[in-house]
Amino acid sequence: MSEIKNLKPESIWRNFHNLTQVPRPSGHLEKVKAFLLNFAKEVGVEAFVDAANNVVMRKPASPGMENRKTITLQAHMDMVPQKSPDSKHNFETDPIETWIDNEWVRAKNTTLGADNGIGVAAIMAVMEDKSLKHGPVEGLITADEETGMYGANDLPANELQGAILLNLDSETWGCFVVGSAGGVDVTATRNYKEVPVNKDRVALKVTIKGLKGGHSGLEIHEGRANANKLMARVVAKLVAECGAELATWHGGNMRNAIPYKAETIVTLPTNNEDKACTIVKEMKTLFETEYRFIEDKVELFAEKAPLPEKQMDATDRDIVIRAIFGCHNGVLRMIPAIPTVVETSSNLAIIDIEDGKARFLMLARSSSETMKAYICDTLKGTLTLGGFDVKLSADYPGWDPNTDSEILNLMQRLHKQLFNEDAIVKVDHAGLECSIILNKYPHMDVVSFGPTIRSPHSTSERCLHETVVPFWNLLKKILEEVPQK
């Protein structure tokens, strides 16, 4: 588990390892906040927790660098808590177990937390290194980015001192991100009638799992299977051909993760049990065929379950299943001027159906405010037809590129100088806190960059450790050559 401490650069990997020992799932950040404050005290830099539960660190300029612009280094402290179905990991108490898989750093049966722990570790490395040359440096480590960007949304307006913001939450080395999509949570709820289950029926628990899941912004264009959408097809077929009724449904657990697992309890006449199991097997084969170039571990199976006392009324069942079919999921449109980049998408992230209440949670994203409104209206229109109450929340704007960015020009020059190749400048479909911070600090010059991380928000999350070395070297060089005030 400590092998990653031997990787280069030592300062980042040591700090990242220490961070993996501290539980920090979104919504449970007391331990990591205390850890960061204690770290700052040990290395002798100013630190405090602000009104939004963010941790802010400040380090004065190196001698002779006092006239340089202040740089704010920004990352988020929380991580997405995803684990494999057979894992007993408790994200609120247990450390992350890391391992080195050739060129990749991974975690054992859980998310790694490199999103955005590597960014936090880089801030820690800067704060502790007495040999670095730099102007005034500020670290902003935000709270609960993954569940609604609450730390950035509630950031006090007069707190930051930086003229430059370097966000360390991008996940492809060699790319400088200068714009990102905005997003909004779409929550739909509907009460339904429950009816008693006849004792002459049998219950089956139907499970879909083993899907890749992943980041609903960075990987939405890959066409990965959505467990909730697949489950709707299975349940609809069982209803049509086996007289099945729906008792419960639980699929997905994070608003910004493509759901890789869903479970339902259905009841059906006893004499249709074998037929239902056959249909489930046939649907598994169908999904494997449909997704043979994308998903390689589709698991779909039915098993006997205790007979529930209640199930959804048939009329409500049909309405809810149709609503699931009707909800847009995936890419809606690419950016017309940049057809390789997703402009607008939505992710049917979570479905919970039990005890007379159905709840859907979707994350809609777009780099266009008008198209973001359109995808929300599309989802709302579909769901309100089915009697759902739809609410929008955690709305954050897109980040418009600044083509005259001084820090971007410097970073491009330094990247070419250090690595003898041009960096790629791009706009991401993933949401970044930059847009929210810019709304409060519009004078800031902003760029996002980082080492290569793949499949964040899933148990396949991994960091290409060889990219952390050039990332660190470039960060140090930027600090050294930051423009004068």
Beta strands, then each sheet from edge to edge (+ up, - down):
strand 1: 46-49
strand 2: 55-59
strand 3: 71-76
strand 4: 98-101
strand 5: 104-107
strand 6: 137-142
strand 7: 164-167
strand 8: 175-180
strand 9: 182-191
strand 10: 194-196
strand 11: 201-209
strand 12: 245-251
strand 13: 262-269
strand 14: 299-305
strand 15: 310-312
strand 16: 330-335
strand 17: 338-354
strand 18: 357-366
strand 19: 389-396
strand 20: 424-428
strand 21: 445-448
strand 22: 453-454
strand 23: 462-464
sheet 1: 1+ 2- 6+ 3+ 7+ 21+
sheet 2: 4+ 5- 23+ 22-
sheet 3: 8+ 20+
sheet 4: 14+ 11- 13+ 12- 17+ 18- 9+ 19-
sheet 5: 10+ 15-
sheet 6: 14+ 11- 13+ 12- 17+ 16-
end
